[in-house]
Every structure is written in structure tokens, then in C-alpha cells.
């Protein structure tokens, strides 16, 4: 079992079960004419939401309510634990190993493969949808969202606002900061993006719409006003569960790829400067703040004309470590770096269902095409999740695949995670007995056949690395140099 998934009450489940059995419309995907799509992206959100149980104190009532109103995918994974390649995969339904987009650049148009795919918003525009969005949908590079999204409303300040001087004592990258700032919610870009979304959902639409809402928190800098910090008093705050010497059974390459040339604070720095609790508190505060913005969207949808005919998908682009595996960052193939929240609700979607089969973010695009009665794209590498939405017991032979540069892959099934690095070293975890991934079981003969099946899912055809100069490129290059005995 994965980390303490909080199931709905038995009474609620029984009520839903009876209702579903008595009315076919409750347990089948309805054939609706031109339903709308609302895509909600949350940046750097791991499993620290109530229904996923990632942190025992987190308060996310609105995302929890959304899970009660739809389907929670408890075993969903990104295709890359970095913003740009993950979002490129979502919007093209292509793996990074197919497109060559592994790190923070390049954009989709610079990939000879990915550029041939219609990105999701453009496809829906071609199908007669009114398409509009705000915030971080694609990566936040200059002009990228404007290029790919018709009627893009802007970033509304992006990762800002920023104080004149750093709040935290960390001397590194300017985005790596945390603490109480600014004074009011309405100074936050995410609050303003939610304002924009509320206004759009209140308008009369002459066409069906595809709407993207991309929130920036809890991505660093982890700033929100004081009231969100007050929800998590420092004296009672719990740190994530960890063990000493967690890296002892991991190869030097596995450690290098998650540490070399990274801009985040090291575990040693965090401990020496007594910043572990402040970072956790700031992250939790940001999560609760963005949950409030999600709630505003759901309320606006319910109060408008489109609540009964809109599919809503909420997801995060990748996970995030807050001390697990002795690190504070994304960019890992472990559970904390790759697993993400994903919830789908809408007309005909069963309510309160939890699906544990492995799914991927690049499944969202083909799923929305089927839900909206549009033709599938044969170039897509993702799988429509509609069969699972109709019947959670359906045979689901698919694995989830995450990569950080060619040669570094995590393959995840319903119970296990297998990792293979570029140098050939491997890791294997049984989540039933080791949900925290503390003990590398790659040498356990009990799992030999299971490991072999996972190993077969590692792609042998890998597109070359495109782009250059990002921190991901530098980390990969440094790890490869160390692999061959060169100095970093």
C-alpha cells in the first residue's frame, strides 16, 4: 500500500455504490455533445494533499472534495521530474525519450518529433472549441504559453511577488527562498489567476470551451501570507519520515544525478542551518493556499452554467522532496519526485472512486479526446483512461515510465518501482513492504522475475538530448563525467 491513502467513509462509498447500481448514468461515461474541459495544473505539488496522505497535517479540503466528486488516481506519475519536459509530455502525449525534450529547454517547436504533434489546446481549437488559459500551463519560458495557447491571458506575475531581500538564510539561487510574504492574498499571482478564471466561468460561451488554469505555488519561492503559515504551528509541525544513511544502498550515479549541479539547498545545509521545519512549514502553507484557489474554481463552476457539462482534470507536473532521500528538490526518479496528484471529475464520471493502477500524465490528452467524443491521435503514446473510469477492475497492462535524461528510467507498476540508471545500476522497491523506498531490493532473488518484467519496459530507442545549458543538462553531464572517472 502506498503512503496512508485516506479512503472515503464507508457510508459514502455504500451510498455511491447503491446509486451507481440503480442508475446506469452514474457508472458510465455519458455521450454528451461537446462537453467543456477545465484543466487545472499545480506546480511542484507532491502527494501532500489530504486524500493521498503524504503528510499527516496537510489541509486541502477543496482538492479532497474534488476527489469525492470524481476519481482519484492514487498511482499517477509524471514523465519527467522537471517542469518543461513533463508539461511537453502532457501537451503532446509523447515520452521525453521520443521527443528529446528531457530538461528545461528546448520548447516543443524545436523537437523534430514533438513539433509534428498538435498540442492539446491547438487540437481543441481545431475541433471548434473556444480555447483560453492563464498561468503556467506549458513551461514558463519566454513566449512559450503565448505560442501554444490561443487567447492566453498571461502569467499575472508568475513566481512573484519577490521581496527586496531574501527572507530565508539560503545564499543560493534567487528562486530558492521561503517564508511569510506578501501581506495579502490578492497580491499573489495565483489569487489573480483564480479571479480571471472565475470571471471566465461566469461568462456566456457561444462555443464549448477548453480552459487552462496553471497555478504557480507551491513552486519556490515558497511565499504566502501569514494566515497560511498560522495553519501549521512550528511547535507541533511534523517532518516527513526518514531514516539515516538512506543512500547507502544506492549507486554513486544514482546519488550524482540527484545532486550534482543542482541549485537547491543540500540536506547538510538545511540541517546545519536549522531550516528543515521552516521549509516544510512554507511548503504546507503554499499547498493550502493553492487549495483555496482550486476551491474558488470549483465554486465558480458550480455557480455558473457549465458545471453539469465540464470535465475537470487536476494534476501536478511532478513531485517534490522535503528531506526524503536526503534532498530538497524535484528531479528524482523516486516516489517523491515522480508521483503526482491526479483527479478527474465531470459528467458521468463515478464519484468517490480511487484507482490504484499505474497511470501517467501523458494519458490525460487521449483521455480528454475520448471523453469529449473526439477522434484519437495515433501519434499519442499515452493511453485513454476511460476504460478505468468505466470499470476499475478492467485489465490494465500498462506501466508508468519516468525519466531524467536518456538512460535514467523509473518503471512503476501497481505495487513496485524499478529504477535503472545510465551506468547500468538499478534499484527496486516493493511498496507493500517498503512504501518509503528505504530499502533497495534489487538483489533480492524473491523479486527476480518481477524485476525482469519491469526491466523490459525500459525503452531501448532514445532520442538524443535537445537543448543545452539548463541545470538539468549540467546535472546529467556532470553525472556522466563522474561515471567515466572524470572530475566534476
N, C-alpha and C positions, 0 to 999 in steps of 0.2 A: 504494500500500500504506500502511496506517496504521502507526503507530509500532511498528516492530520486534516484531510479534506472534511469540511463540515457539511454534513448532509442535511437536507431539509427535514422538518419534523415528520414523524410517521403519519400524523393526521393529514398533513398537507399532501403527502405522497399518496395516501389512500384515497383522498378526495379526487386528486388528479387522475388516479388510475380508474376510479369508477366513472368519472366524467369522460375520460378518453374511450372507455369501452362502450359507453352509451351513445356516443356521438362520433361518427367517423371523421367529422371535420376537425376534431380535437387531436387526432393522432395521425393525420395525413397532411402532406403539403398541398395546400389548395391551389387550384389552377386559377389564379387571379389575372385579370387583364392589366398589364403594365403596372405592376406594383413599384413603389418607390424604394430607394436604397439610402440608408444613412450609415456612413462608415465613420466610426469613432476610433481614432488612433491615440494611444497614450505612450509617451516617450520614456523608455527605460524602466518600465514597470515590471517587476518580478512577480512572484506568487504571493506577495504580501497584500492580499485582499482577503476579506473575511471568509468567503466561500472556498478559497484554496488553502486556508490555514497556514500560510507561510510564516506569519508572525502572530503570536497569541494575543497581542494587544491592539492590532490594527483595527481601525474603524472605517469601514467602507459600506455604509448602509445602502447607497444607491446602486453600486455595482452588484452588491449582494441581491438587491431587489430585482435587478435586471436578470440575474441568473435564475431567480424564482419565476420570472415571467418568460423564460426561454430555456435554451440549452447551454450548459456549461461544459466546455471541453477541458477536462482536468489534465489532459496529457498532450497539450499543444506545444509546438516547438517552432522556433524561427529557423530560417535557412542560413543565417549568419549572425553572430552576436555583435553586430555593428550596424549603425543606423542605415547607411547608404545601401549596402548590398541586401540587407533584409527588406527594405522598402522597395528596392528594384525587383526583388523576387516576388513580393506581394503583387506589384502592379503589372508584372509581365507573366507571372506563373512559370518562371524559369529558375532553375538552380544556379547559384554562382559558378559552379563547375561547368555549366553550359554557356553562360553569358560572359565569363571572365571578369565580372564585377564582384570583387572579393572584399574591397576595402572602401574608404571614404570617398574615393573617386575611382573611375570616371562616372559620368552620367550615362543613362541608358542609351542616348543617341550615339555615344562613342563606342558602343559594343556592336560589332558586325552582326551578331546573332540577336541580341535583345532589341536592337533598333528595328528589326523586322516584325516584332510583335506590336499589336495595338495595346497601349497601356489601358488599364481599366477605365479611367474617366473618358478617354477618347472613344473607346468601344461603346460605352453607353451613350455618348453623344451621337455616334453614328446610328444608333438604334432609336433615335428620336427623343432621347432624354434631355432635359434641361440640367446641365452639369455645373456645379459651383462648389467651392470649398474655401476654407480658411485654415491657417496654421500649418503645422508640419504634417504633410501627407507623404510626399516624396522627401528626399533628403533636403536639408536646409541650405544647400549651396546656392550661390547667386543665380537667380533666374530659373532654377530647376522646377519649382512648383508652377511658376508662371508658364513655363514651356509646355508642361504636360497637362495642365488643368484649365479648361475653359472657364472663364469668369472667376478666376482666382482672386480672392478678396484681400490677401496679404498675410503677413506674419504677425501683425499687431504688436510688434516689439520683440518677438521671438523669445530668446532666453532672458531678456531683461525683466525689470529694470535692474541696473547694476549700481551699487554704491560707489562713492569716490575711492574708497579704500577697502581692501578685503576685510571681511568680518572674521573669518577663521584665521588661524596662525599658519596655514599651509602656504609656503612661498612659491609653489609651482604655477601651473597653467591658470590663467585668469578665470576660466570657467569652473575650476575646481575650488568652490567656496560653498559655505553653508552657514545658516544662522537666520535670525529674525530680520526680515526686510521684504518689502517696504511696510508702510504703516497700514494700508488699506487693501482689501481685496480688489477693488476696482482699478488699482494701479497695476495689476498683474495682467500680462497678455492673455493668459488662459481665461480669465474672467471676461475680458473684452471679446475674445473669440466666442465664448458662450453667449454673450449679448448678441453678437452678429447672428449666431445660429438660431436663437430664439426669434429674432426678427424674421429670418427667412422662413421658419416653420409656421409663422403666423400669417404669411402672405398667401394669396391665392395663386396657385400654379396652374398655368394653362396646359402644361405637359407633365408627364411623370418626371420625377427628379432623381438625380444621383447627387448626394450631398456628402462632402468630406469635411470632418471636423478633427483637426490634429492638435492635441494638447501637448505642451512642452514639459510640464512637470510630470514626474519627479526627476527629470534630467538635471544634471548640475548646470548652473549653480542652484543648490537646494535652498532657495529663498521662498518664504511665505510669511504673511503677517503673524503677529504674536498669538492670536487666538488659536491657530492651528497647532502651535507648539504647546499651548496650555492643555491640549487633549492628551499629551504624553509627558507627564511629570518626570523629571530626570531621576528623582529618588526612587521611583518604582519601575523605571524603564528596564525591560529585559533585552539582553543582547542575544543574537542568534546562537544556537547551539554549535559549538565547535570542539575539536579535540586538538591536543598538542601533537606536533610532528605529523600533521596531516599530509605533508608532501613526501614523506619518506618512501612511499611505495609508488611514486610517480617518476617517470624518466626525467632526465635533465632537460630533454627537449620539451616535454610537457610543461615543465616549470618555466622554461625560457619563453615559450610562445605566449604565456600569460603574464610575463613580467618585463622582458627586455623592451626598452624604448617606449614604455607606457608613460603617460603623463599623470596618472592618478597617484595618490599618496601610497607609499608602501605600508604593509602591515606593521613593520617595525616602527615607522614614523608615527603611525596612528597610536600605537601603544605607548611609545615614549612620550608623546605629547598629550596623552590622556584625551584623545578625540574620538574614541570608538562610540561612546554614548552620544555625544553631540551629533555625529554623522548619522547614527541610527534614528535619533530623535528628529533631525531635519528631514530625513527621507520619509519617515512615517507622517510627519506634518504635511509634506508635499503630497503624499498619496491621498490623505484625507481631503486636502484642498481640491485636488483634481477630481476626486469622487463627487464632491459637491457640484462641480461644473457638469459632470456627467448627469447628475440628478436634474439639473436645470434643463438639459436637453430632453430628457425623458418626460419631464413635466410639460414642456412646450409641445412636444409631440402629442401627448395625450390630450392637451387642451385645444389643439388645432384640428384641422380637417383630415389629417393624414395618418393618425395613429393606428387605424384599423388596416391600412394598406401599405405599410412601410416595413421593410426588412432592416433591422438594426444589427450591425456587427461591431463589437468592441474587441480590440486587440492591443497588445503592446508589440513593439518591433523586436524586442529581445529582453532577456532578464538582466540581473544586476547582482553583484556580490557585495555584501556588507560585513565582511570579515570571514565568511566561509572560504575554505581553501586558502586562508591567509592572504586575502586580497580585497580591495575595494574598487571595483570597476566592473565593466562588462567584458567582452572579448574572451570568453572561455567556452569550451565545449562541454563543461559540466552542467549538471541540472540547473544550478543557479544562474548560469549565463544563457542557457538555451531555452528553458521552459518559460512559457508566457501565458497570461490570461487570454482566453478567447471565449466570447459569449455571442450567441445568435438568438434573436427573438424576432417575431413577426407573424403575419397571417399563416395559420396552420402549423406553426412551429410548436411542438409539445412544450408544456410548461413544467419547469422543475426537474428536467432530466439532466443527469450527469453522465457524460460519455467518457470512458477511460481509455478507449482505443487511441493509438498514436495518430495525431493529425498534424498538419503543417500550415504555416501561414500562406504558402503558395496554393493551398486548397481553397482559399477564400474566393478568388476570382472565378474559377469554374463553378463553385457553389452558387454564387450570385447569378451567374448566367443561367443555371438551371432553375433556380428559384424564380427568376423573372421571365422564364419561358423563352430564353434566347438560345441560339444555336451554340454548341460548344466550339472551342477553338482547338483544332488538332495539334497546334504547336504547344499548348499548355502542358506542363509537366506535373501540375497538381491534379488532385482527384476531387470531384464533386463530393461534398459531404451529405448530400441529400439522402442517399441510402441509409446513412447512420441516423439522420434526423427522422426518417420514417420508421426505422427499426433498429434499435441499438444492439440487437442480437445478430444482426446481419454479419455474414462472413466479411471480415475486413483484413485483407492480407498485407496491407501497406505498413511500412516503417516510416519513421520521421528521420530526416537527414539534416545535419547542421555542419557547416564547415567554417574554418578560419584560414583561408589560403589553401591552394591545391595541396593535397596530401594529408590534410588535417581534418578528420571527419568524426562526428558522433552519429551513431545509428541507434535509434531508440525504438523499442517495442513497448508492449503494454506493461511489461514488468522489468525490462532490462535496459541498460545503456552500455554500448560498446564504443570505445574511442580508439582510433588509430591515427598516429602522428606520421609526419613526413619521413621521420627516421626509421619507421617500422615499429616503434614501441607502441604498446597497447594498454588499455585499461578496460575493466569490465565490472559492472555493478549490478547487484540484484536488489531492486528497490523493495522487495518484500522483506528482506532481512537487513538491508542497509540503505534506508531511504535518504540518508545524509551523504551517501557516497564517500564514506570514510575509509573503506577497505577495498583496495583493488584486488579483485578475484580472478584476474586474467590467468593465473597459474593453477587455478582450482580445476582438477580433472572432472569434477562433477558437471562443469559447465561446457565441456569441450564441444559437444555437438551444437549447443545453443550458440556458443561464440562463433562457430563456423557458419551458421546461418546468418548471423549479423554481419560477419566479415564479407559475405557475398554481396551485401548491399553497398559496399564502398565502391564508388564509381572509378572505373579504370580510365575512362576518357575524361580529360580535364583540360578545359580551355586555359590558355596562358593568362598570366596576370596582366590586366589592363590598368592604365593609370600609373601614377608614381608620386612619391613624396609624402603621402599621408603617414600618420603614426602607425597605421596597420601595415603598410608597406615596409616601414622601417623595422617594426617588430618582427615581421616574417623574415626579412633579410638578415637581421641580427641572429635570429634563431637558426637559420640555415648556415650562417657562417660558423656559429658555435658547433653545429652538428659536424662540420668537417674540420674542426680543430682550430679555426681562426679565432682571433680575439675579437670581442665586441667593440 
